[in-house]
């Protein structure tokens, strides 16, 4: 590309990458989800895990104003299907079902062009469904780089990317840091010279995706038999909660296996401290956030097409009250009274009177969302 040169300290462009990109659209993802549900030997470890989550006693149920914030994953009604399992997003506070699809961009070496990438996505579909469900925005597109890295090599590459992103976020770095990056780059390049794709192409494509697309995470997928795939997060807020996912299945084909060494996808079950996070943690607050996008936690109307954001102070005041009346679920009796209208204009919103898990900016949006929300809306156990 004229006028562009490759550098380990300047974000490259995806146009410079030699890897081939295969795109799996929303329909392909939906088909994979259906195939996942039809897999043999159910119930399996994932089915059992969701059942354990369903049976856990959330202390927030005893306190309505805490329930919305503490319940990150809910399965209150129906069969074991993704449309009945909802996840709490960390950026908008909405509850969205696991069957909300996405577009997957799979980057792979040209020697694999005759192979379909659908088995790549299918092998880590439960993890991708949960990670997609954690965020309302930014997860409509998921990026995967296919490699043949072994387990130890994957750890080395992950540490390299973490160090580079945390120390070059400002566009420059100290001479000692630059020297270490150059040294590590040469070591990895020599160690992985026979890998497909080679390390320079993995490095170029990975950093170009982070800089141009700003996804919440990028997956380095290894098709090695005795290895695992790594999820690298752009920011700690994108990492799943330790309290919720500490016993998430390892991905090992053996349903009784609890050994983390057998995991096929390194899903961060111990929180941000043990996850591969690319953002520096608190050291560079004044430096422009260069890689990925920040997850600014805010409370929004649960209707997916609404952009209304509730003020923090108003949200605290409204969460202790019933924003709507009882009726058909939380919809039939949700006509806004004069008091509710004043609260809505103040930015407090309307809290679902049955489950007290979601908020709306108006009764109209509550009605529009009912077709989806009805699949998870139940009264708290304490009531």
C-alpha positions as CSV (number, residue, x, y, z in Angstrom):
1,X,0.0,0.0,0.0
2,X,1.6,3.3,-1.1
3,X,2.6,5.6,1.7
4,X,2.1,3.0,4.4
5,X,4.8,0.9,6.1
6,X,4.6,-1.7,8.8
7,X,5.6,-0.8,12.3
8,X,5.2,-2.4,15.7
9,X,4.5,1.0,17.2
10,X,2.1,2.4,14.7
11,X,-1.3,0.8,14.3
12,X,-1.4,-1.0,10.9
13,X,-4.3,-1.1,8.4
14,X,-6.3,-4.2,7.6
15,X,-5.6,-3.5,3.9
16,X,-2.0,-4.5,4.7
17,X,-3.0,-8.0,6.0
18,X,-2.5,-11.0,3.8
19,X,-5.0,-13.1,5.7
20,X,-8.3,-14.0,4.1
21,X,-11.5,-12.8,5.8
22,X,-14.6,-15.0,5.7
23,X,-17.8,-13.5,7.0
24,X,-20.5,-15.5,8.7
25,X,-23.7,-13.4,8.7
26,X,-26.6,-13.4,11.2
27,X,-28.4,-16.2,9.4
28,X,-25.3,-18.4,9.6
29,X,-25.1,-17.7,13.3
30,X,-28.7,-18.5,13.8
31,X,-28.3,-21.8,12.0
32,X,-25.3,-22.7,14.2
33,X,-27.4,-22.0,17.3
34,X,-30.1,-24.3,16.1
35,X,-27.5,-27.0,15.4
36,X,-26.0,-26.5,18.8
37,X,-29.4,-27.2,20.4
38,X,-29.8,-30.4,18.3
39,X,-26.4,-31.8,19.3
40,X,-26.5,-35.4,20.7
41,X,-25.9,-36.4,24.4
42,X,-28.0,-33.7,25.9
43,X,-28.2,-32.8,28.8
44,X,-24.5,-32.0,28.8
45,X,-22.2,-29.8,30.9
46,X,-23.5,-26.6,29.4
47,X,-27.1,-27.6,30.1
48,X,-26.2,-28.5,33.7
49,X,-24.4,-25.2,34.2
50,X,-27.4,-23.2,33.1
51,X,-29.6,-25.2,35.4
52,X,-27.3,-24.4,38.3
53,X,-27.5,-20.7,37.5
54,X,-31.2,-21.0,37.3
55,X,-31.4,-22.6,40.8
56,X,-29.0,-20.2,42.5
57,X,-30.6,-18.0,45.1
58,X,-29.9,-14.4,44.2
59,X,-29.8,-12.3,47.4
60,X,-30.9,-9.4,45.2
61,X,-34.4,-11.0,45.0
62,X,-35.1,-9.8,48.5
63,X,-34.4,-6.2,47.5
64,X,-36.0,-4.9,44.4
65,X,-33.6,-2.0,43.9
66,X,-30.6,-4.4,43.9
67,X,-32.1,-7.1,41.7
68,X,-31.6,-5.2,38.4
69,X,-27.9,-4.7,39.1
70,X,-26.9,-8.1,40.5
71,X,-28.8,-10.5,38.2
72,X,-26.4,-10.9,35.3
73,X,-27.9,-14.0,33.7
74,X,-31.5,-15.1,34.0
75,X,-33.5,-18.1,32.9
76,X,-36.9,-17.8,34.5
77,X,-39.2,-19.5,32.1
78,X,-39.5,-22.1,29.3
79,X,-37.2,-24.7,27.8
80,X,-33.5,-24.7,27.6
81,X,-33.2,-22.6,24.5
82,X,-31.2,-19.4,23.9
83,X,-34.2,-17.2,23.4
84,X,-35.4,-18.0,27.0
85,X,-32.0,-17.2,28.6
86,X,-31.2,-13.5,29.1
87,X,-28.0,-11.7,29.9
88,X,-27.5,-8.3,31.6
89,X,-25.4,-6.0,29.4
90,X,-22.7,-4.0,31.2
91,X,-23.0,-1.0,28.9
92,X,-26.8,-0.3,28.9
93,X,-28.2,-2.5,31.7
94,X,-30.6,-4.1,29.3
95,X,-31.7,-7.7,29.4
96,X,-31.1,-9.3,26.0
97,X,-31.6,-13.0,25.0
98,X,-28.8,-15.3,24.1
99,X,-30.2,-15.9,20.6
100,X,-29.4,-12.4,19.5
101,X,-27.2,-13.1,16.6
102,X,-24.0,-11.4,15.3
103,X,-21.7,-11.3,12.3
104,X,-18.4,-13.2,12.6
105,X,-15.3,-12.1,10.7
106,X,-12.9,-15.0,10.5
107,X,-9.3,-14.2,9.4
108,X,-7.3,-17.2,8.2
109,X,-4.4,-18.1,5.9
110,X,-5.2,-18.5,2.2
111,X,-4.2,-22.2,2.4
112,X,-7.4,-22.8,4.4
113,X,-9.7,-21.0,1.8
114,X,-11.4,-24.3,0.8
115,X,-12.3,-25.0,4.4
116,X,-15.5,-23.8,5.9
117,X,-15.1,-21.6,9.0
118,X,-18.4,-22.6,10.5
119,X,-16.9,-25.4,12.7
120,X,-14.5,-22.8,14.1
121,X,-17.5,-20.8,15.4
122,X,-19.5,-23.8,16.4
123,X,-16.7,-25.1,18.7
124,X,-16.9,-22.0,20.9
125,X,-20.6,-21.0,20.4
126,X,-21.6,-21.0,24.1
127,X,-18.8,-18.7,25.0
128,X,-19.5,-16.3,22.1
129,X,-23.2,-16.2,22.9
130,X,-22.4,-15.2,26.5
131,X,-19.8,-12.6,25.5
132,X,-22.1,-11.2,22.8
133,X,-24.9,-11.0,25.4
134,X,-22.7,-9.0,27.8
135,X,-22.8,-6.0,25.6
136,X,-25.6,-4.2,23.7
137,X,-23.2,-2.4,21.4
138,X,-19.9,-3.4,19.9
139,X,-20.7,-7.1,19.8
140,X,-22.7,-7.0,16.5
141,X,-19.4,-8.0,14.9
142,X,-17.0,-10.6,16.4
143,X,-13.5,-11.0,15.1
144,X,-11.6,-14.3,15.1
145,X,-8.1,-15.0,13.9
146,X,-7.4,-18.7,13.1
147,X,-3.9,-19.9,14.0
148,X,-2.2,-23.2,14.7
149,X,-0.5,-22.0,17.9
150,X,0.2,-24.6,20.6
151,X,-0.7,-24.0,24.2
152,X,2.6,-22.5,25.3
153,X,2.9,-20.4,22.2
154,X,-0.6,-19.0,22.7
155,X,0.4,-17.9,26.2
156,X,3.5,-16.2,24.8
157,X,1.7,-14.4,22.1
158,X,-1.0,-13.3,24.5
159,X,1.6,-11.8,26.9
160,X,3.2,-10.0,24.0
161,X,-0.1,-8.4,22.9
162,X,-0.9,-7.4,26.4
163,X,2.5,-5.7,26.9
164,X,2.4,-3.9,23.5
165,X,-1.2,-2.6,24.0
166,X,-0.6,-1.5,27.5
167,X,2.6,0.4,26.8
168,X,1.9,1.9,23.4
169,X,-1.6,3.2,23.9
170,X,-0.3,6.8,23.8
171,X,1.4,6.3,20.4
172,X,4.9,6.3,21.9
173,X,6.8,4.5,24.6
174,X,10.1,4.6,26.5
175,X,13.3,3.4,24.8
176,X,13.5,0.5,27.3
177,X,10.0,-0.6,26.5
178,X,10.6,-0.3,22.7
179,X,13.7,-2.4,23.1
180,X,11.8,-5.1,25.0
181,X,9.0,-5.1,22.4
182,X,11.6,-5.5,19.6
183,X,13.3,-8.3,21.4
184,X,10.1,-10.2,22.2
185,X,8.9,-9.7,18.6
186,X,12.1,-11.2,17.2
187,X,11.9,-14.2,19.6
188,X,8.3,-14.9,18.6
189,X,9.0,-14.4,15.0
190,X,11.8,-16.9,15.1
191,X,9.9,-19.4,17.3
192,X,6.8,-19.3,15.1
193,X,8.4,-19.1,11.7
194,X,6.8,-22.3,10.5
195,X,3.4,-21.5,11.8
196,X,0.4,-20.8,9.5
197,X,-0.1,-17.9,9.5
198,X,3.3,-16.6,10.5
199,X,3.5,-14.4,13.6
200,X,4.0,-11.0,11.7
201,X,0.7,-11.6,10.0
202,X,-1.0,-12.4,13.2
203,X,0.5,-9.3,14.8
204,X,-0.5,-7.1,12.0
205,X,-4.0,-8.3,11.6
206,X,-4.7,-8.4,15.4
207,X,-3.5,-4.8,16.0
208,X,-5.3,-3.5,12.8
209,X,-8.6,-5.0,14.0
210,X,-8.2,-3.4,17.4
211,X,-7.4,0.0,16.0
212,X,-9.9,0.1,13.1
213,X,-12.8,-1.9,14.3
214,X,-12.5,-1.3,18.1
215,X,-14.2,-4.6,19.2
216,X,-14.6,-5.4,22.9
217,X,-12.6,-8.6,22.3
218,X,-10.7,-10.6,19.7
219,X,-10.4,-14.4,19.6
220,X,-7.2,-16.1,18.7
221,X,-8.5,-19.5,17.6
222,X,-6.1,-22.5,17.5
223,X,-7.0,-25.5,15.5
224,X,-4.3,-27.6,17.2
225,X,-5.7,-30.7,18.9
226,X,-4.0,-30.2,22.2
227,X,-4.3,-26.5,22.6
228,X,-6.9,-23.8,23.5
229,X,-8.2,-20.6,22.0
230,X,-7.5,-17.3,23.7
231,X,-10.0,-14.4,24.2
232,X,-8.2,-11.1,24.5
233,X,-10.4,-8.3,25.9
234,X,-10.0,-4.6,25.1
235,X,-11.0,-3.5,28.6
236,X,-11.6,-5.1,32.0
237,X,-15.3,-4.2,31.9
238,X,-15.8,-6.7,29.1
239,X,-14.6,-9.6,31.2
240,X,-17.4,-11.8,32.6
241,X,-18.0,-11.7,36.3
242,X,-16.1,-14.2,38.6
243,X,-19.2,-14.7,40.8
244,X,-21.3,-15.8,37.9
245,X,-19.0,-17.8,35.7
246,X,-16.6,-19.4,38.1
247,X,-18.0,-22.9,37.4
248,X,-18.6,-22.4,33.6
249,X,-17.8,-25.6,31.7
250,X,-14.2,-25.9,30.4
251,X,-15.2,-27.0,26.9
252,X,-13.6,-30.4,27.3
253,X,-15.7,-33.2,25.5
254,X,-15.8,-35.1,28.8
255,X,-18.8,-33.8,30.6
256,X,-17.3,-34.7,34.0
257,X,-14.0,-32.9,33.5
258,X,-13.3,-29.9,35.7
259,X,-9.6,-29.6,34.9
260,X,-8.9,-26.1,33.4
261,X,-6.0,-27.6,31.5
262,X,-8.5,-29.4,29.3
263,X,-10.3,-26.2,28.3
264,X,-10.7,-25.7,24.5
265,X,-11.5,-22.0,24.9
266,X,-9.8,-20.1,27.7
267,X,-13.0,-18.5,29.0
268,X,-12.1,-16.1,31.9
269,X,-13.9,-17.8,34.8
270,X,-11.9,-16.0,37.5
271,X,-12.6,-12.4,36.5
272,X,-10.4,-9.6,35.0
273,X,-7.4,-10.5,37.2
274,X,-6.9,-13.8,35.4
275,X,-8.1,-12.7,32.0
276,X,-6.1,-11.5,29.0
277,X,-6.9,-7.8,29.1
278,X,-5.2,-5.4,26.7
279,X,-6.0,-2.0,28.4
280,X,-3.7,-0.6,31.0
281,X,-5.4,-0.5,34.4
282,X,-5.5,3.0,35.8
283,X,-2.0,4.1,34.9
284,X,-2.8,6.1,31.8
285,X,-6.1,7.9,32.5
286,X,-5.1,11.0,30.6
287,X,-4.0,9.1,27.5
288,X,-6.5,8.7,24.7
289,X,-7.9,5.2,24.7
290,X,-6.5,3.7,21.5
291,X,-7.5,0.1,21.4
292,X,-11.0,-1.2,21.5
293,X,-13.8,1.0,23.0
294,X,-14.6,1.8,26.6
295,X,-17.7,0.3,28.2
296,X,-19.4,3.2,29.8
297,X,-21.9,1.7,32.2
298,X,-25.2,3.5,31.9
299,X,-28.9,2.6,32.3
300,X,-31.0,2.7,29.2
301,X,-34.6,1.9,28.2
302,X,-34.9,-1.8,27.7
303,X,-36.6,-1.4,24.3
304,X,-33.8,-2.2,21.9
305,X,-34.5,0.6,19.5
306,X,-34.7,3.3,22.1
307,X,-31.8,5.6,22.8
308,X,-33.1,7.1,26.1
309,X,-30.5,7.0,28.9
310,X,-31.5,7.5,32.5
311,X,-29.6,9.7,34.8
312,X,-27.7,8.0,37.6
313,X,-29.3,10.0,40.4
314,X,-32.7,9.5,39.0
315,X,-32.2,5.9,38.4
316,X,-31.3,5.3,42.1
317,X,-34.5,7.1,43.1
318,X,-36.7,5.2,40.7
319,X,-35.3,1.7,41.4
320,X,-36.9,1.6,44.9
321,X,-40.4,2.2,43.4
322,X,-42.8,0.3,41.2
323,X,-42.8,2.1,37.9
324,X,-45.8,0.4,36.4
325,X,-48.9,-1.3,37.5
326,X,-49.8,-5.0,37.6
327,X,-51.7,-6.5,34.7
328,X,-50.8,-8.7,31.8
329,X,-47.3,-9.2,32.9
330,X,-46.1,-5.7,33.2
331,X,-47.9,-4.2,30.2
332,X,-51.6,-4.1,30.4
333,X,-51.7,-1.7,33.3
334,X,-48.8,0.5,32.4
335,X,-50.5,3.7,31.4
336,X,-48.4,6.6,32.7
337,X,-50.0,8.6,35.4
338,X,-49.1,12.3,36.0
339,X,-46.7,11.3,38.7
340,X,-45.0,8.8,36.4
341,X,-44.9,11.4,33.6
342,X,-43.0,13.8,35.9
343,X,-40.6,11.0,36.9
344,X,-40.0,10.1,33.3
345,X,-39.2,13.7,32.3
346,X,-36.8,13.8,35.2
347,X,-35.0,10.8,33.7
348,X,-36.0,8.2,36.3
349,X,-37.9,5.9,33.9
350,X,-40.6,3.2,34.6
351,X,-39.6,0.0,36.4
352,X,-41.4,-3.2,35.4
353,X,-43.8,-3.8,38.3
354,X,-43.6,-7.6,38.1
355,X,-39.9,-8.5,37.9
356,X,-38.4,-5.1,38.7
357,X,-35.5,-6.1,36.5
358,X,-35.8,-3.6,33.6
359,X,-36.7,0.1,33.0
360,X,-38.5,1.9,30.3
361,X,-38.7,5.5,29.2
362,X,-42.4,5.2,28.4
363,X,-45.4,2.9,28.6
364,X,-45.4,2.6,24.8
365,X,-41.8,1.2,24.8
366,X,-42.8,-1.2,27.6
367,X,-45.6,-2.5,25.4
368,X,-43.3,-2.8,22.4
369,X,-40.7,-4.8,24.4
370,X,-43.3,-7.1,26.0
371,X,-43.1,-9.8,23.3
372,X,-39.5,-10.4,24.2
373,X,-39.5,-9.4,27.9
374,X,-42.4,-11.7,28.7
375,X,-40.0,-14.7,28.4
376,X,-38.1,-13.7,31.5
377,X,-40.5,-11.6,33.5
378,X,-41.6,-13.2,36.8
379,X,-42.1,-12.0,40.3
380,X,-39.1,-12.1,42.6
381,X,-38.8,-15.3,44.8
382,X,-39.2,-13.2,48.0
383,X,-42.7,-12.2,46.9
